[in-house]
């Protein structure tokens, strides 16, 4: 009886469990692995007081909160320290917004981040000042702002007198004073400061302090632009910006000023700045601003910078009627796309938008159908151990193509993004972010040409050139490295052709890195990627590389390989010539025949007696009667009629 009861209880429990499991909706989703955040917390330019609340939101919904316990910080780096835990359903790749609040209200932080399951991110947050309750005392017991002292009347004194006065004041105070002085006077004061190393440091601090507001940044740029109107002033402005760029914050401030300086003056200043300062500031400029500076100036000032970062690059575009790729399937870690068709020599979109990819385009050597692209995210693959020492990895993923052979693949173009928070966390230079492809045959990573394109507050976008697919890694470091090769002796063969004729470009490629390595040589046509080749060169080795160039349209084309450039021309094909008809001899003009000569009539003669002429025999004409076969037919008809009549006649007689 006890056994039966136990069985009954077990059945009941099992039934209840089964009911519970089957009652869960089929569409229910389990929350993703959380993403943790910590870092410094600044409100209104000062450390936020303890006791404020940091809130994370995605699409307006709260996905995490943390109450701070220490001024100027939220959470901590150690494993035991509290962190802002962000967790929810289907958050992968979505943007997280952060808010800081106290009892009087809430303000939005300037920073955002993308959700990464399992990520731990050191993200410093800055926000406007927290709301102040009635009574004027900032929440948390913070100090009441003290009004700035009345600035001395430096604009009434010579620059040589004003400069020492400003050097004795805090940079922020001096910045306020400079902002009230005419631009030419302010430029002269800053210029005088650069006469000593200490004055240069103070001048840089003043310019940096002016960039705390958009208006101040504009004023600082106007001062630098005014300084650059003379040769001496250009050197002084370059010294100030070079000094300012010696810190991470200062480099950001210097870049903000350089972004607002007119291109002619900026070009002059850049030519005088140190390469170290330029590699810290120029990566922060927009691509349009950077490439407005002549390439020759950048090449001369930055001999050790990646060439692709210094030149204009136009993204390729597929034809307007090119169909979008079809998503065949998606999984939590990847997806497969199908390009409906490709055309020979034109671009086609093969894949789009799986994190951290923006798009993938390919160019094939012939028309293809149903090219498959499979994308799969990888987490810490074993090949990661072979990445260069010091590189920080952002993402690993595998891309494979189907229904296409390596010979049919001409070149690929991939756009991806990284988070600004990741760059800041590891102090990664924007020119030191690379897409790397793992060469399984060689057993090592190949660094691909990678170009910074655009930037938002949360993301920085890059383009990379590829011609093979396998395991990829997005990495970054704090050090800008030079090109792995040097191009020289660029030459066209020939330099001018008619439409449809063959034309090639030759260039010498030299390995100057001192070690045997793989080099990715790219050819750019009118600032757009045209082709790519992989080379393996030993130390100091030089080899000649040849590329075929298009000649299908009339025009002049600019070509660049490395830091070598040139142009070729395609002209219209000559129209076919029609052979001229042979010359004809004109007919002579008609002539009037001469009249026949007249013979005078003979004198009359006596007629001879008439004679009877002999009869002329008349020939007998050949018979021309009816053909014989007609007579046969007529005879048959007559006989037939006769027989008919005879039979009718004798039918009446007995």
C-alpha positions as CSV (number, residue, x, y, z in Angstrom):
1,X,0.0,0.0,0.0
2,X,2.9,2.3,0.8
3,X,4.5,1.4,-2.5
4,X,1.3,2.3,-4.3
5,X,1.1,5.6,-2.6
6,X,4.7,6.5,-3.5
7,X,4.0,5.6,-7.1
8,X,1.0,7.9,-7.0
9,X,3.0,10.8,-5.6
10,X,5.7,10.2,-8.2
11,X,3.2,10.2,-11.0
12,X,1.6,13.4,-9.7
13,X,5.0,15.1,-9.5
14,X,5.9,13.9,-13.0
15,X,2.6,15.1,-14.4
16,X,3.0,18.5,-12.7
17,X,6.5,18.8,-14.1
18,X,5.4,17.8,-17.6
19,X,2.5,20.3,-17.4
20,X,4.9,23.1,-16.3
21,X,7.3,22.4,-19.1
22,X,4.7,22.1,-21.8
23,X,3.0,25.2,-20.5
24,X,6.1,27.3,-21.3
25,X,5.4,29.2,-24.5
26,X,7.3,27.9,-27.5
27,X,8.6,31.3,-28.2
28,X,10.0,31.9,-24.7
29,X,13.6,33.0,-24.7
30,X,16.3,32.7,-22.1
31,X,18.1,36.0,-21.2
32,X,21.6,36.3,-22.8
33,X,24.8,36.2,-20.8
34,X,25.2,39.6,-19.1
35,X,27.6,42.4,-20.2
36,X,29.3,44.1,-17.3
37,X,30.5,47.7,-17.2
38,X,32.7,49.8,-14.8
39,X,34.7,53.0,-15.0
40,X,35.0,56.6,-14.1
41,X,31.9,58.8,-13.7
42,X,32.0,62.5,-14.4
43,X,29.0,64.9,-14.2
44,X,29.3,68.5,-15.3
45,X,33.1,68.2,-15.6
46,X,33.6,67.1,-12.0
47,X,33.6,63.6,-10.4
48,X,30.0,62.5,-9.7
49,X,29.3,62.1,-6.0
50,X,28.7,58.8,-4.4
51,X,25.1,57.7,-4.1
52,X,24.0,58.5,-7.7
53,X,22.4,55.8,-9.8
54,X,23.7,54.7,-13.2
55,X,21.1,53.2,-15.4
56,X,21.5,51.2,-18.7
57,X,18.7,51.3,-21.3
58,X,18.2,49.6,-24.6
59,X,15.4,50.8,-26.8
60,X,14.1,52.9,-23.9
61,X,13.8,49.9,-21.6
62,X,15.9,49.5,-18.4
63,X,18.3,46.6,-18.6
64,X,20.6,47.4,-15.6
65,X,21.2,49.8,-12.7
66,X,24.0,50.4,-10.2
67,X,24.2,52.8,-7.2
68,X,27.7,54.3,-6.9
69,X,29.6,53.9,-3.6
70,X,32.6,56.1,-4.4
71,X,32.9,59.6,-5.9
72,X,33.9,59.7,-9.5
73,X,33.4,56.0,-10.1
74,X,30.8,53.3,-10.8
75,X,31.8,49.8,-10.2
76,X,35.4,48.5,-10.1
77,X,37.9,46.4,-12.1
78,X,38.5,43.7,-9.6
79,X,36.5,40.5,-9.8
80,X,34.9,41.2,-6.4
81,X,34.0,44.8,-7.1
82,X,30.4,45.6,-8.1
83,X,29.7,46.3,-11.7
84,X,26.8,47.6,-13.8
85,X,25.2,44.4,-15.1
86,X,23.3,44.7,-18.3
87,X,21.1,41.7,-19.2
88,X,18.1,41.0,-21.3
89,X,16.6,39.1,-24.2
90,X,17.8,39.5,-27.8
91,X,20.2,42.4,-26.9
92,X,23.1,41.2,-29.1
93,X,24.5,44.0,-31.2
94,X,22.1,46.6,-29.8
95,X,23.1,50.0,-28.5
96,X,23.2,50.6,-24.8
97,X,22.5,54.1,-23.5
98,X,23.5,55.2,-20.0
99,X,21.8,57.7,-17.6
100,X,23.0,59.2,-14.3
101,X,20.4,60.3,-11.8
102,X,19.9,61.6,-8.3
103,X,16.9,62.5,-6.2
104,X,16.3,65.6,-8.3
105,X,16.4,64.1,-11.8
106,X,18.2,62.3,-14.5
107,X,20.7,63.2,-17.2
108,X,21.9,61.2,-20.2
109,X,25.6,60.2,-20.5
110,X,27.5,61.1,-23.6
111,X,28.8,57.6,-24.2
112,X,27.0,54.5,-25.6
113,X,28.1,50.9,-26.2
114,X,27.1,47.8,-28.1
115,X,25.9,44.8,-26.1
116,X,28.3,41.8,-26.1
117,X,27.2,38.7,-24.2
118,X,29.8,37.9,-21.6
119,X,31.7,41.2,-22.1
120,X,33.4,43.1,-19.3
121,X,34.0,46.7,-20.5
122,X,35.9,49.6,-18.8
123,X,33.8,52.5,-20.0
124,X,34.3,56.0,-18.6
125,X,31.0,57.9,-18.5
126,X,30.6,61.7,-18.8
127,X,27.3,63.6,-18.5
128,X,26.0,67.1,-18.0
129,X,25.8,68.4,-14.5
130,X,23.3,66.7,-12.3
131,X,20.1,68.5,-11.4
132,X,20.4,70.8,-8.4
133,X,17.6,70.7,-5.8
134,X,16.0,73.9,-4.4
135,X,18.6,75.7,-2.2
136,X,21.4,75.6,-4.7
137,X,23.7,73.0,-3.1
138,X,24.6,70.2,-5.6
139,X,23.4,66.8,-4.6
140,X,25.9,64.6,-2.8
141,X,27.5,67.5,-0.9
142,X,29.7,68.7,-3.8
143,X,31.3,72.1,-3.8
144,X,29.4,75.1,-5.1
145,X,31.0,76.5,-8.3
146,X,33.2,79.6,-7.6
147,X,32.9,82.4,-10.1
148,X,36.0,83.0,-12.2
149,X,38.1,86.0,-11.2
150,X,37.9,89.2,-13.2
151,X,40.4,88.8,-16.1
152,X,43.2,91.3,-16.4
153,X,43.0,93.7,-19.3
154,X,45.6,91.8,-21.4
155,X,44.1,93.1,-24.6
156,X,45.4,96.6,-23.6
157,X,49.0,95.4,-23.2
158,X,51.6,94.2,-25.7
159,X,51.7,90.5,-26.3
160,X,55.2,90.3,-24.6
161,X,53.6,91.7,-21.4
162,X,50.3,89.7,-21.6
163,X,52.0,86.3,-22.2
164,X,53.8,86.2,-18.8
165,X,50.6,87.2,-17.0
166,X,48.6,84.3,-18.6
167,X,51.4,81.9,-17.9
168,X,50.8,82.5,-14.2
169,X,47.1,81.7,-14.2
170,X,45.4,78.3,-14.4
171,X,44.9,77.2,-18.0
172,X,41.1,77.4,-17.8
173,X,41.3,81.0,-16.5
174,X,43.7,82.0,-19.2
175,X,41.4,80.3,-21.8
176,X,38.5,82.5,-20.6
177,X,40.7,85.6,-21.0
178,X,42.0,84.6,-24.4
179,X,38.4,84.1,-25.6
180,X,37.7,87.8,-24.9
181,X,40.7,89.0,-26.9
182,X,40.7,89.7,-30.6
183,X,41.9,86.8,-32.7
184,X,45.0,88.4,-34.0
185,X,46.0,89.6,-30.5
186,X,45.3,86.2,-29.0
187,X,47.5,84.5,-31.7
188,X,50.3,86.9,-31.0
189,X,50.1,86.2,-27.2
190,X,50.2,82.4,-27.8
191,X,53.0,82.8,-30.2
192,X,55.1,84.7,-27.6
193,X,54.5,81.9,-25.1
194,X,56.2,79.4,-27.4
195,X,59.6,81.3,-27.0
196,X,60.3,79.0,-24.0
197,X,59.5,75.3,-23.4
198,X,57.5,76.2,-20.3
199,X,55.5,78.8,-22.2
200,X,54.8,76.2,-25.0
201,X,53.4,73.8,-22.4
202,X,51.2,76.6,-21.0
203,X,50.1,77.7,-24.4
204,X,49.1,74.1,-25.3
205,X,47.1,73.9,-22.0
206,X,45.3,77.1,-22.8
207,X,44.3,75.9,-26.3
208,X,43.2,72.6,-24.9
209,X,41.1,74.3,-22.2
210,X,39.3,76.3,-24.9
211,X,38.0,73.1,-26.5
212,X,35.6,72.2,-23.6
213,X,32.8,73.9,-25.6
214,X,32.1,74.0,-29.4
215,X,32.4,77.8,-29.3
216,X,35.7,77.6,-27.6
217,X,36.9,75.0,-30.1
218,X,36.0,77.4,-32.9
219,X,37.9,80.2,-31.2
220,X,41.0,78.1,-30.6
221,X,41.0,77.0,-34.3
222,X,40.7,80.7,-35.4
223,X,43.8,81.5,-33.3
224,X,45.8,78.6,-34.8
225,X,44.6,79.6,-38.3
226,X,45.7,83.2,-37.6
227,X,49.1,82.0,-36.4
228,X,49.6,79.9,-39.5
229,X,49.2,83.0,-41.7
230,X,53.0,83.6,-41.3
231,X,56.0,81.3,-41.5
232,X,57.0,82.0,-37.9
233,X,53.5,81.6,-36.7
234,X,53.1,78.3,-38.5
235,X,56.1,76.9,-36.6
236,X,54.7,78.3,-33.3
237,X,51.2,76.8,-34.0
238,X,52.8,73.4,-34.8
239,X,54.8,73.5,-31.6
240,X,51.6,74.2,-29.6
241,X,49.7,71.3,-31.2
242,X,52.6,69.0,-30.9
243,X,52.9,69.7,-27.2
244,X,49.1,69.3,-26.7
245,X,49.2,65.9,-28.4
246,X,51.6,64.4,-25.8
247,X,48.6,63.1,-23.8
248,X,45.5,61.1,-24.9
249,X,43.2,63.9,-23.8
250,X,45.4,66.5,-25.4
251,X,45.5,64.6,-28.7
252,X,41.7,64.6,-28.7
253,X,41.7,68.4,-28.0
254,X,44.3,69.1,-30.7
255,X,42.4,67.0,-33.3
256,X,39.2,69.0,-32.5
257,X,41.1,72.2,-33.2
258,X,42.8,70.8,-36.4
259,X,39.4,69.7,-37.7
260,X,38.2,73.3,-37.6
261,X,41.2,74.9,-39.2
262,X,41.0,75.7,-42.9
263,X,42.8,73.3,-45.1
264,X,45.6,75.6,-46.5
265,X,46.7,76.7,-43.0
266,X,46.3,73.1,-41.7
267,X,48.5,71.8,-44.4
268,X,51.2,74.3,-43.4
269,X,50.9,73.3,-39.8
270,X,51.0,69.6,-40.4
271,X,54.2,69.9,-42.4
272,X,55.9,71.3,-39.2
273,X,54.4,68.9,-36.6
274,X,56.3,65.9,-35.4
275,X,55.3,62.5,-36.8
276,X,54.5,61.2,-33.3
277,X,52.0,64.0,-32.7
278,X,50.5,63.5,-36.2
279,X,49.9,59.8,-35.6
280,X,48.0,60.7,-32.4
281,X,45.9,63.5,-33.9
282,X,45.2,62.8,-37.6
283,X,43.5,59.5,-37.0
284,X,40.8,61.5,-35.1
285,X,40.0,63.7,-38.0
286,X,37.2,62.8,-40.4
287,X,38.3,61.1,-43.6
288,X,37.2,64.1,-45.7
289,X,39.2,66.5,-43.6
290,X,42.3,64.3,-43.6
291,X,42.3,63.7,-47.3
292,X,41.8,67.4,-48.1
293,X,45.5,67.7,-47.1
294,X,47.6,67.0,-50.2
295,X,49.0,63.4,-50.2
296,X,52.5,64.7,-50.9
297,X,52.4,66.7,-47.6
298,X,51.2,63.7,-45.6
299,X,53.7,61.3,-47.3
300,X,56.6,63.7,-46.4
301,X,55.4,64.3,-42.8
302,X,54.4,60.6,-42.1
303,X,57.0,58.3,-43.7
304,X,56.2,55.5,-41.2
305,X,52.4,55.6,-41.4
306,X,50.2,53.2,-43.3
307,X,49.7,54.7,-46.8
308,X,46.1,53.6,-47.1
309,X,45.2,55.9,-44.1
310,X,46.7,58.9,-45.8
311,X,44.9,58.7,-49.2
312,X,41.4,59.2,-50.4
313,X,39.4,56.0,-50.7
314,X,36.0,55.7,-52.4
315,X,34.0,52.6,-51.6
316,X,33.0,50.5,-54.6
317,X,29.3,50.3,-55.5
318,X,27.4,47.5,-57.1
319,X,25.2,48.2,-60.2
320,X,21.9,49.8,-59.4
321,X,20.0,46.7,-60.6
322,X,22.1,44.3,-58.6
323,X,19.8,42.2,-56.3
324,X,20.4,42.2,-52.6
325,X,21.6,38.9,-51.0
326,X,19.0,36.5,-49.7
327,X,19.3,35.3,-46.1
328,X,19.2,31.5,-46.3
329,X,19.3,31.0,-42.5
330,X,20.5,32.5,-39.2
331,X,21.8,31.0,-36.0
332,X,22.9,32.6,-32.7
333,X,26.5,32.6,-33.9
334,X,26.2,33.1,-37.7
335,X,24.2,33.2,-40.9
336,X,24.3,32.2,-44.5
337,X,23.5,34.5,-47.4
338,X,23.1,33.8,-51.2
339,X,24.0,36.4,-53.8
340,X,21.4,35.8,-56.5
341,X,23.9,36.6,-59.3
342,X,27.2,38.3,-60.1
343,X,28.5,39.8,-63.3
344,X,32.1,39.7,-64.5
345,X,34.2,42.6,-63.3
346,X,31.4,44.3,-61.3
347,X,30.7,44.4,-57.6
348,X,27.9,42.4,-55.8
349,X,26.8,42.4,-52.2
350,X,27.4,39.0,-50.7
351,X,26.6,39.6,-47.1
352,X,25.3,42.2,-44.7
353,X,25.0,43.2,-41.0
354,X,26.0,40.2,-38.8
355,X,28.1,41.7,-35.9
356,X,30.6,43.2,-36.4
357,X,30.1,43.3,-40.2
358,X,28.5,46.2,-42.0
359,X,28.7,44.6,-45.5
360,X,30.7,42.3,-47.7
361,X,31.1,42.8,-51.5
362,X,32.9,40.6,-54.0
363,X,34.0,41.1,-57.6
364,X,34.2,38.0,-59.7
365,X,36.0,37.2,-63.0
366,X,32.8,35.9,-64.6
367,X,29.0,35.8,-64.2
368,X,27.9,33.5,-61.4
369,X,24.7,32.4,-59.8
370,X,23.8,31.6,-56.2
371,X,27.2,32.4,-54.6
372,X,26.9,31.3,-51.0
373,X,28.5,33.2,-48.1
374,X,28.5,31.6,-44.7
375,X,29.5,33.6,-41.6
376,X,30.3,32.1,-38.2
377,X,31.4,33.9,-35.0
378,X,34.3,32.3,-33.2
379,X,35.3,32.7,-29.6
380,X,39.0,32.5,-28.7
381,X,40.1,30.1,-31.5
382,X,43.4,28.3,-31.0
383,X,44.9,30.4,-33.9
384,X,44.6,33.5,-31.7
385,X,47.8,32.5,-29.9
386,X,49.7,33.3,-33.2
387,X,48.6,36.9,-33.4
388,X,51.4,39.5,-32.9
389,X,52.3,40.1,-29.2
390,X,50.6,43.1,-27.8
391,X,47.6,43.0,-30.2
392,X,44.2,43.2,-28.6
393,X,41.4,41.2,-30.3
394,X,38.0,42.6,-30.8
395,X,36.3,39.7,-32.7
396,X,37.0,36.5,-34.5
397,X,34.8,35.1,-37.3
398,X,34.9,32.7,-40.2
399,X,33.7,33.4,-43.7
400,X,33.5,30.8,-46.4
401,X,32.1,31.0,-50.0
402,X,30.3,28.3,-51.9
403,X,29.5,27.8,-55.6
404,X,32.6,29.7,-56.6
405,X,36.2,28.7,-57.2
406,X,39.3,30.7,-56.1
407,X,40.1,31.5,-59.7
408,X,36.6,33.1,-60.1
409,X,37.2,35.3,-57.1
410,X,38.9,38.6,-58.1
411,X,38.8,40.7,-55.0
412,X,36.6,41.2,-51.9
413,X,35.8,44.4,-49.9
414,X,34.5,44.1,-46.3
415,X,33.2,46.9,-44.0
416,X,33.2,46.3,-40.3
417,X,33.1,48.3,-37.0
418,X,34.6,48.4,-33.6
419,X,33.4,50.1,-30.4
420,X,35.0,53.4,-29.3
421,X,34.8,52.0,-25.7
422,X,37.1,49.1,-26.8
423,X,39.5,51.6,-28.4
424,X,39.6,53.7,-25.2
425,X,39.9,50.7,-22.9
426,X,43.1,49.5,-24.5
427,X,44.4,52.9,-25.7
428,X,44.2,51.6,-29.3
429,X,45.2,54.0,-32.1
430,X,42.6,54.3,-34.8
431,X,45.3,53.7,-37.5
432,X,46.4,50.5,-35.7
433,X,43.1,48.6,-36.2
434,X,43.4,45.7,-38.7
435,X,41.5,42.9,-40.2
436,X,43.7,39.8,-40.2
437,X,43.2,36.6,-42.2
438,X,44.6,33.3,-41.1
439,X,46.6,31.5,-43.7
440,X,46.2,27.9,-42.8
441,X,48.8,26.7,-45.3
442,X,51.5,29.1,-44.0
443,X,50.3,28.7,-40.4
444,X,50.2,32.4,-39.7
445,X,48.1,35.6,-39.8
446,X,48.2,38.0,-42.8
447,X,47.5,41.6,-42.0
448,X,45.1,43.1,-44.6
449,X,45.0,46.7,-45.9
450,X,42.5,48.3,-43.5
451,X,41.2,51.9,-43.8
452,X,39.4,54.0,-41.2
453,X,36.3,55.5,-42.8
454,X,33.9,57.2,-40.4
455,X,33.1,57.5,-36.7
456,X,30.2,58.0,-34.4
457,X,30.2,58.5,-30.6
458,X,29.9,54.7,-30.2
459,X,31.5,53.1,-33.3
460,X,34.4,53.5,-35.7
461,X,34.0,52.0,-39.2
462,X,36.7,50.4,-41.3
463,X,37.1,48.9,-44.8
464,X,39.5,46.1,-45.6
465,X,40.6,44.5,-48.9
466,X,40.6,40.7,-49.2
467,X,40.9,38.1,-52.0
468,X,40.6,34.9,-50.0
469,X,38.3,33.7,-47.2
470,X,39.0,31.8,-44.0
471,X,39.3,32.7,-40.3
472,X,39.5,36.4,-39.6
473,X,40.4,38.5,-36.6
474,X,39.9,42.2,-35.9
475,X,42.8,43.4,-33.8
476,X,44.2,46.7,-32.5
477,X,47.3,48.1,-30.8
478,X,48.6,51.4,-29.5
479,X,51.4,51.6,-32.1
480,X,51.1,52.7,-35.7
481,X,53.2,50.6,-38.0
482,X,54.6,51.4,-41.5
483,X,53.8,49.6,-44.7
484,X,55.3,46.2,-45.1
485,X,56.7,47.0,-48.5
486,X,57.9,49.9,-50.7
487,X,56.6,50.4,-54.3
488,X,58.8,52.0,-56.9
489,X,59.2,52.4,-60.7
490,X,55.6,52.4,-61.6
491,X,55.1,52.3,-65.4
492,X,52.3,51.8,-67.8
493,X,52.5,49.7,-71.0
494,X,51.4,51.6,-73.0
495,X,50.3,54.8,-71.3
496,X,47.6,55.6,-74.0
497,X,45.3,53.1,-75.7
498,X,42.0,53.0,-77.6
499,X,38.9,51.5,-76.1
500,X,39.2,47.7,-75.7
501,X,43.0,47.5,-76.2
502,X,45.2,45.9,-73.5
503,X,47.0,48.0,-71.0
504,X,49.1,46.9,-67.9
505,X,50.9,48.6,-65.1
506,X,54.1,47.4,-63.7
507,X,55.7,48.2,-60.3
508,X,58.6,47.0,-58.3
509,X,57.8,45.8,-54.7
510,X,60.5,45.6,-52.1
511,X,60.4,44.0,-48.7
512,X,61.9,46.5,-46.3
513,X,60.7,44.9,-43.0
514,X,63.8,42.8,-42.7
515,X,62.0,39.4,-42.4
516,X,60.4,37.1,-44.8
517,X,56.7,38.0,-44.9
518,X,53.5,38.0,-46.9
519,X,52.6,41.3,-48.5
520,X,49.2,42.3,-49.8
521,X,49.8,44.6,-52.8
522,X,46.7,46.6,-53.9
523,X,46.1,48.7,-57.0
524,X,43.7,51.7,-56.7
525,X,41.9,53.1,-59.7
526,X,40.5,56.5,-59.3
527,X,40.7,56.0,-55.5
528,X,38.6,52.8,-55.7
529,X,40.1,49.3,-55.1
530,X,40.7,47.6,-58.4
531,X,42.8,44.5,-57.7
532,X,45.0,42.8,-55.1
533,X,47.9,40.3,-55.1
534,X,49.6,38.4,-52.3
535,X,53.4,38.1,-52.4
536,X,55.9,36.3,-50.2
537,X,59.2,38.1,-50.2
538,X,62.5,37.4,-48.3
539,X,64.4,40.1,-46.6
540,X,65.4,42.9,-49.0
541,X,63.9,41.1,-52.0
542,X,62.4,43.0,-54.9
543,X,60.0,41.7,-57.4
544,X,58.1,43.2,-60.3
545,X,54.3,42.9,-60.1
546,X,52.0,43.4,-63.1
547,X,48.3,44.3,-63.1
548,X,45.9,44.4,-66.0
549,X,43.8,47.6,-66.1
550,X,40.4,48.2,-67.6
551,X,40.1,50.1,-71.0
552,X,36.4,49.7,-71.7
553,X,35.5,53.4,-71.3
554,X,37.0,56.6,-72.6
555,X,38.7,58.8,-70.0
556,X,41.8,59.5,-67.9
557,X,42.4,57.1,-65.0
558,X,44.5,57.7,-61.9
559,X,46.4,54.7,-60.6
560,X,48.1,54.3,-57.2
561,X,50.1,51.4,-55.8
562,X,51.7,52.1,-52.4
563,X,53.0,55.6,-52.6
564,X,53.6,55.5,-56.4
565,X,50.9,57.0,-58.6
566,X,50.4,57.8,-62.3
567,X,47.7,58.0,-64.9
568,X,46.8,56.5,-68.3
569,X,44.4,57.5,-71.0
570,X,41.8,55.6,-73.0
571,X,40.7,57.2,-76.2
572,X,37.8,56.4,-78.6
573,X,38.5,53.7,-81.1
574,X,39.1,54.9,-84.6
575,X,36.1,54.4,-86.9
576,X,36.6,51.6,-89.6
577,X,37.9,53.0,-92.9
578,X,36.1,52.2,-96.2
579,X,38.5,51.6,-99.1
580,X,38.1,54.3,-101.8
581,X,36.7,53.1,-105.2
582,X,39.3,52.8,-108.0
583,X,39.5,56.0,-110.1
584,X,37.4,55.9,-113.3
585,X,38.4,57.3,-116.7
586,X,35.8,59.8,-117.9
587,X,34.1,58.9,-121.2
588,X,35.2,61.1,-124.1
589,X,32.6,63.6,-125.2
590,X,30.3,62.3,-128.0
591,X,31.5,63.2,-131.5
592,X,29.3,64.0,-134.5
593,X,30.1,61.7,-137.4
594,X,31.3,63.4,-140.5
595,X,28.7,63.3,-143.4
596,X,29.6,60.7,-146.0
597,X,31.3,62.1,-149.1
598,X,29.0,62.7,-152.0
599,X,29.8,61.0,-155.4
600,X,28.9,63.0,-158.4
601,X,26.2,61.3,-160.6
602,X,27.7,59.6,-163.6
603,X,26.8,60.8,-167.0
604,X,23.7,59.2,-168.7
605,X,24.5,55.9,-170.6
606,X,22.6,54.1,-173.4
607,X,20.5,51.3,-171.8
608,X,21.4,47.7,-172.8
609,X,18.7,45.5,-174.4
610,X,16.5,43.7,-171.8
611,X,17.5,40.2,-170.9
612,X,15.2,37.5,-169.4
613,X,16.6,36.4,-166.1
614,X,17.0,32.7,-165.3
615,X,14.4,31.4,-162.7
616,X,15.7,31.1,-159.2
617,X,15.0,27.7,-157.6
618,X,12.8,28.0,-154.5
619,X,13.8,25.7,-151.6
620,X,11.1,23.3,-150.3
621,X,10.2,24.3,-146.8
622,X,10.6,21.6,-144.1
623,X,7.2,20.2,-143.1
624,X,5.7,22.0,-140.1
625,X,2.7,19.7,-139.5
626,X,1.0,18.6,-136.3
627,X,3.1,16.4,-134.0
628,X,2.6,12.6,-134.4
629,X,1.4,12.0,-130.9
630,X,-1.5,14.4,-131.5
631,X,-2.7,12.3,-134.4
632,X,-2.6,9.2,-132.2
633,X,-5.0,10.9,-129.7
634,X,-7.3,12.1,-132.4
635,X,-7.5,8.6,-134.0
636,X,-8.3,7.1,-130.6
637,X,-11.1,9.5,-130.1
638,X,-12.6,8.9,-133.6
639,X,-12.5,5.2,-133.1
640,X,-14.1,5.5,-129.8
641,X,-17.0,7.6,-131.2
642,X,-17.4,5.1,-134.1
643,X,-17.7,2.1,-131.8
644,X,-20.2,3.9,-129.7
645,X,-22.4,4.9,-132.7
646,X,-22.2,1.3,-134.2
647,X,-23.4,-0.3,-130.9
648,X,-26.2,2.2,-130.6
649,X,-27.3,1.7,-134.3
650,X,-27.4,-2.1,-134.2
651,X,-29.2,-2.1,-130.9
652,X,-32.4,-1.2,-132.9
653,X,-32.2,-4.1,-135.3
654,X,-33.1,-7.6,-134.6
